[in-house]
Amino acid sequence: MAEKFNNYRFADYKEQVIYLLRKVTTVSVETMKIIQEMKSP
């Protein structure tokens, strides 16, 4: 029965998760920089 379920283990996807978090963080920071530049005259 347990074989039918895909047990998600964070350790199996650690590198991909770190990569995606880094990418999202970078985009967020860059977006904030652009917004600040647009606000300044």
HTML snippet that shows the backbone in 3Dmol.js (N, CA, C, O; Angstrom):
<script src="https://3Dmol.org/build/3Dmol-min.js"></script>
<div id="view" style="width:600px;height:400px;position:relative"></div>
<script>
const pdb = `
ATOM      1  N   MET A   1       0.821  -1.197   0.000  1.00  0.00           N
ATOM      2  CA  MET A   1       0.000   0.000   0.000  1.00  0.00           C
ATOM      3  C   MET A   1       0.865   1.262   0.000  1.00  0.00           C
ATOM      4  O   MET A   1       0.621   2.176  -0.788  1.00  0.00           O
ATOM      5  N   ALA A   2       1.861   1.320   0.864  1.00  0.00           N
ATOM      6  CA  ALA A   2       2.712   2.506   0.961  1.00  0.00           C
ATOM      7  C   ALA A   2       3.495   2.746  -0.322  1.00  0.00           C
ATOM      8  O   ALA A   2       3.879   3.882  -0.598  1.00  0.00           O
ATOM      9  N   GLU A   3       3.739   1.715  -1.103  1.00  0.00           N
ATOM     10  CA  GLU A   3       4.498   1.854  -2.346  1.00  0.00           C
ATOM     11  C   GLU A   3       3.753   2.691  -3.375  1.00  0.00           C
ATOM     12  O   GLU A   3       4.376   3.234  -4.288  1.00  0.00           O
ATOM     13  N   LYS A   4       2.451   2.807  -3.251  1.00  0.00           N
ATOM     14  CA  LYS A   4       1.652   3.566  -4.213  1.00  0.00           C
ATOM     15  C   LYS A   4       1.757   5.070  -4.001  1.00  0.00           C
ATOM     16  O   LYS A   4       1.410   5.849  -4.888  1.00  0.00           O
ATOM     17  N   PHE A   5       2.233   5.478  -2.836  1.00  0.00           N
ATOM     18  CA  PHE A   5       2.310   6.901  -2.529  1.00  0.00           C
ATOM     19  C   PHE A   5       3.724   7.413  -2.747  1.00  0.00           C
ATOM     20  O   PHE A   5       4.701   6.758  -2.383  1.00  0.00           O
ATOM     21  N   ASN A   6       3.817   8.610  -3.354  1.00  0.00           N
ATOM     22  CA  ASN A   6       5.114   9.236  -3.581  1.00  0.00           C
ATOM     23  C   ASN A   6       5.455  10.076  -2.352  1.00  0.00           C
ATOM     24  O   ASN A   6       4.898  11.157  -2.161  1.00  0.00           O
ATOM     25  N   ASN A   7       6.355   9.586  -1.534  1.00  0.00           N
ATOM     26  CA  ASN A   7       6.756  10.311  -0.331  1.00  0.00           C
ATOM     27  C   ASN A   7       7.731  11.412  -0.715  1.00  0.00           C
ATOM     28  O   ASN A   7       8.834  11.141  -1.190  1.00  0.00           O
ATOM     29  N   TYR A   8       7.318  12.651  -0.507  1.00  0.00           N
ATOM     30  CA  TYR A   8       8.174  13.791  -0.821  1.00  0.00           C
ATOM     31  C   TYR A   8       9.188  13.975   0.296  1.00  0.00           C
ATOM     32  O   TYR A   8       8.830  14.150   1.461  1.00  0.00           O
ATOM     33  N   ARG A   9      10.452  13.932  -0.078  1.00  0.00           N
ATOM     34  CA  ARG A   9      11.513  14.169   0.898  1.00  0.00           C
ATOM     35  C   ARG A   9      12.283  15.410   0.482  1.00  0.00           C
ATOM     36  O   ARG A   9      12.817  15.478  -0.625  1.00  0.00           O
ATOM     37  N   PHE A  10      12.338  16.392   1.377  1.00  0.00           N
ATOM     38  CA  PHE A  10      13.025  17.648   1.077  1.00  0.00           C
ATOM     39  C   PHE A  10      14.484  17.414   0.700  1.00  0.00           C
ATOM     40  O   PHE A  10      15.014  18.086  -0.184  1.00  0.00           O
ATOM     41  N   ALA A  11      15.126  16.471   1.361  1.00  0.00           N
ATOM     42  CA  ALA A  11      16.548  16.208   1.114  1.00  0.00           C
ATOM     43  C   ALA A  11      16.800  15.805  -0.336  1.00  0.00           C
ATOM     44  O   ALA A  11      17.867  16.085  -0.883  1.00  0.00           O
ATOM     45  N   ASP A  12      15.823  15.150  -0.959  1.00  0.00           N
ATOM     46  CA  ASP A  12      15.988  14.726  -2.350  1.00  0.00           C
ATOM     47  C   ASP A  12      16.005  15.908  -3.315  1.00  0.00           C
ATOM     48  O   ASP A  12      16.549  15.800  -4.414  1.00  0.00           O
ATOM     49  N   TYR A  13      15.421  17.024  -2.920  1.00  0.00           N
ATOM     50  CA  TYR A  13      15.290  18.177  -3.815  1.00  0.00           C
ATOM     51  C   TYR A  13      15.986  19.418  -3.261  1.00  0.00           C
ATOM     52  O   TYR A  13      15.695  20.540  -3.676  1.00  0.00           O
ATOM     53  N   LYS A  14      16.893  19.212  -2.333  1.00  0.00           N
ATOM     54  CA  LYS A  14      17.538  20.324  -1.631  1.00  0.00           C
ATOM     55  C   LYS A  14      18.191  21.316  -2.589  1.00  0.00           C
ATOM     56  O   LYS A  14      17.960  22.520  -2.479  1.00  0.00           O
ATOM     57  N   GLU A  15      18.989  20.835  -3.511  1.00  0.00           N
ATOM     58  CA  GLU A  15      19.702  21.730  -4.426  1.00  0.00           C
ATOM     59  C   GLU A  15      18.739  22.525  -5.303  1.00  0.00           C
ATOM     60  O   GLU A  15      18.945  23.719  -5.519  1.00  0.00           O
ATOM     61  N   GLN A  16      17.691  21.877  -5.809  1.00  0.00           N
ATOM     62  CA  GLN A  16      16.716  22.580  -6.645  1.00  0.00           C
ATOM     63  C   GLN A  16      15.968  23.642  -5.850  1.00  0.00           C
ATOM     64  O   GLN A  16      15.709  24.733  -6.357  1.00  0.00           O
ATOM     65  N   VAL A  17      15.624  23.326  -4.614  1.00  0.00           N
ATOM     66  CA  VAL A  17      14.906  24.285  -3.767  1.00  0.00           C
ATOM     67  C   VAL A  17      15.788  25.493  -3.481  1.00  0.00           C
ATOM     68  O   VAL A  17      15.326  26.631  -3.560  1.00  0.00           O
ATOM     69  N   ILE A  18      17.042  25.258  -3.152  1.00  0.00           N
ATOM     70  CA  ILE A  18      17.973  26.357  -2.886  1.00  0.00           C
ATOM     71  C   ILE A  18      18.135  27.218  -4.131  1.00  0.00           C
ATOM     72  O   ILE A  18      18.132  28.446  -4.039  1.00  0.00           O
ATOM     73  N   TYR A  19      18.275  26.592  -5.289  1.00  0.00           N
ATOM     74  CA  TYR A  19      18.421  27.328  -6.540  1.00  0.00           C
ATOM     75  C   TYR A  19      17.200  28.207  -6.802  1.00  0.00           C
ATOM     76  O   TYR A  19      17.340  29.383  -7.139  1.00  0.00           O
ATOM     77  N   LEU A  20      16.007  27.639  -6.649  1.00  0.00           N
ATOM     78  CA  LEU A  20      14.783  28.401  -6.907  1.00  0.00           C
ATOM     79  C   LEU A  20      14.608  29.541  -5.908  1.00  0.00           C
ATOM     80  O   LEU A  20      14.198  30.637  -6.289  1.00  0.00           O
ATOM     81  N   LEU A  21      14.914  29.294  -4.636  1.00  0.00           N
ATOM     82  CA  LEU A  21      14.813  30.364  -3.638  1.00  0.00           C
ATOM     83  C   LEU A  21      15.784  31.498  -3.954  1.00  0.00           C
ATOM     84  O   LEU A  21      15.441  32.672  -3.818  1.00  0.00           O
ATOM     85  N   ARG A  22      16.989  31.144  -4.373  1.00  0.00           N
ATOM     86  CA  ARG A  22      17.980  32.163  -4.733  1.00  0.00           C
ATOM     87  C   ARG A  22      17.490  32.986  -5.924  1.00  0.00           C
ATOM     88  O   ARG A  22      17.656  34.205  -5.958  1.00  0.00           O
ATOM     89  N   LYS A  23      16.885  32.306  -6.897  1.00  0.00           N
ATOM     90  CA  LYS A  23      16.377  32.989  -8.085  1.00  0.00           C
ATOM     91  C   LYS A  23      15.234  33.948  -7.730  1.00  0.00           C
ATOM     92  O   LYS A  23      15.209  35.091  -8.186  1.00  0.00           O
ATOM     93  N   VAL A  24      14.300  33.472  -6.921  1.00  0.00           N
ATOM     94  CA  VAL A  24      13.164  34.303  -6.506  1.00  0.00           C
ATOM     95  C   VAL A  24      13.648  35.510  -5.706  1.00  0.00           C
ATOM     96  O   VAL A  24      13.160  36.623  -5.896  1.00  0.00           O
ATOM     97  N   THR A  25      14.609  35.284  -4.810  1.00  0.00           N
ATOM     98  CA  THR A  25      15.144  36.372  -3.996  1.00  0.00           C
ATOM     99  C   THR A  25      15.829  37.411  -4.868  1.00  0.00           C
ATOM    100  O   THR A  25      15.648  38.611  -4.662  1.00  0.00           O
ATOM    101  N   THR A  26      16.612  36.965  -5.836  1.00  0.00           N
ATOM    102  CA  THR A  26      17.307  37.880  -6.737  1.00  0.00           C
ATOM    103  C   THR A  26      16.314  38.727  -7.517  1.00  0.00           C
ATOM    104  O   THR A  26      16.486  39.941  -7.626  1.00  0.00           O
ATOM    105  N   VAL A  27      15.287  38.105  -8.054  1.00  0.00           N
ATOM    106  CA  VAL A  27      14.278  38.838  -8.823  1.00  0.00           C
ATOM    107  C   VAL A  27      13.568  39.850  -7.925  1.00  0.00           C
ATOM    108  O   VAL A  27      13.308  40.977  -8.347  1.00  0.00           O
ATOM    109  N   SER A  28      13.256  39.460  -6.706  1.00  0.00           N
ATOM    110  CA  SER A  28      12.583  40.370  -5.775  1.00  0.00           C
ATOM    111  C   SER A  28      13.450  41.588  -5.459  1.00  0.00           C
ATOM    112  O   SER A  28      12.965  42.719  -5.455  1.00  0.00           O
ATOM    113  N   VAL A  29      14.720  41.353  -5.199  1.00  0.00           N
ATOM    114  CA  VAL A  29      15.635  42.453  -4.882  1.00  0.00           C
ATOM    115  C   VAL A  29      15.786  43.374  -6.084  1.00  0.00           C
ATOM    116  O   VAL A  29      15.740  44.595  -5.934  1.00  0.00           O
ATOM    117  N   GLU A  30      15.963  42.814  -7.263  1.00  0.00           N
ATOM    118  CA  GLU A  30      16.101  43.629  -8.467  1.00  0.00           C
ATOM    119  C   GLU A  30      14.831  44.429  -8.738  1.00  0.00           C
ATOM    120  O   GLU A  30      14.904  45.581  -9.166  1.00  0.00           O
ATOM    121  N   THR A  31      13.679  43.833  -8.494  1.00  0.00           N
ATOM    122  CA  THR A  31      12.407  44.535  -8.679  1.00  0.00           C
ATOM    123  C   THR A  31      12.316  45.727  -7.731  1.00  0.00           C
ATOM    124  O   THR A  31      11.874  46.805  -8.130  1.00  0.00           O
ATOM    125  N   MET A  32      12.727  45.540  -6.491  1.00  0.00           N
ATOM    126  CA  MET A  32      12.698  46.643  -5.527  1.00  0.00           C
ATOM    127  C   MET A  32      13.651  47.765  -5.943  1.00  0.00           C
ATOM    128  O   MET A  32      13.335  48.941  -5.761  1.00  0.00           O
ATOM    129  N   LYS A  33      14.799  47.418  -6.493  1.00  0.00           N
ATOM    130  CA  LYS A  33      15.738  48.437  -6.975  1.00  0.00           C
ATOM    131  C   LYS A  33      15.108  49.251  -8.096  1.00  0.00           C
ATOM    132  O   LYS A  33      15.219  50.476  -8.115  1.00  0.00           O
ATOM    133  N   ILE A  34      14.449  48.574  -9.026  1.00  0.00           N
ATOM    134  CA  ILE A  34      13.799  49.255 -10.152  1.00  0.00           C
ATOM    135  C   ILE A  34      12.698  50.184  -9.641  1.00  0.00           C
ATOM    136  O   ILE A  34      12.572  51.317 -10.105  1.00  0.00           O
ATOM    137  N   ILE A  35      11.905  49.704  -8.690  1.00  0.00           N
ATOM    138  CA  ILE A  35      10.824  50.524  -8.132  1.00  0.00           C
ATOM    139  C   ILE A  35      11.397  51.771  -7.465  1.00  0.00           C
ATOM    140  O   ILE A  35      10.859  52.866  -7.634  1.00  0.00           O
ATOM    141  N   GLN A  36      12.475  51.615  -6.715  1.00  0.00           N
ATOM    142  CA  GLN A  36      13.102  52.765  -6.057  1.00  0.00           C
ATOM    143  C   GLN A  36      13.635  53.761  -7.085  1.00  0.00           C
ATOM    144  O   GLN A  36      13.515  54.972  -6.896  1.00  0.00           O
ATOM    145  N   GLU A  37      14.221  53.260  -8.165  1.00  0.00           N
ATOM    146  CA  GLU A  37      14.733  54.142  -9.212  1.00  0.00           C
ATOM    147  C   GLU A  37      13.599  54.893  -9.899  1.00  0.00           C
ATOM    148  O   GLU A  37      13.763  56.053 -10.277  1.00  0.00           O
ATOM    149  N   MET A  38      12.463  54.247 -10.062  1.00  0.00           N
ATOM    150  CA  MET A  38      11.318  54.895 -10.701  1.00  0.00           C
ATOM    151  C   MET A  38      10.734  55.986  -9.801  1.00  0.00           C
ATOM    152  O   MET A  38      10.208  56.981 -10.300  1.00  0.00           O
ATOM    153  N   LYS A  39      10.819  55.808  -8.481  1.00  0.00           N
ATOM    154  CA  LYS A  39      10.279  56.795  -7.542  1.00  0.00           C
ATOM    155  C   LYS A  39      11.148  58.043  -7.467  1.00  0.00           C
ATOM    156  O   LYS A  39      10.632  59.149  -7.301  1.00  0.00           O
ATOM    157  N   SER A  40      12.451  57.876  -7.587  1.00  0.00           N
ATOM    158  CA  SER A  40      13.342  59.032  -7.461  1.00  0.00           C
ATOM    159  C   SER A  40      13.304  59.865  -8.741  1.00  0.00           C
ATOM    160  O   SER A  40      13.273  59.315  -9.842  1.00  0.00           O
ATOM    161  N   PRO A  41      13.308  61.206  -8.595  1.00  0.00           N
ATOM    162  CA  PRO A  41      13.190  62.095  -9.771  1.00  0.00           C
ATOM    163  C   PRO A  41      14.400  62.072 -10.670  1.00  0.00           C
ATOM    164  O   PRO A  41      14.429  62.769 -11.684  1.00  0.00           O
TER     165      PRO A  41
END
`;
const viewer = $3Dmol.createViewer("view");
viewer.addModel(pdb, "pdb");
viewer.setStyle({}, {cartoon: {color: "spectrum"}});
viewer.zoomTo();
viewer.render();
</script>
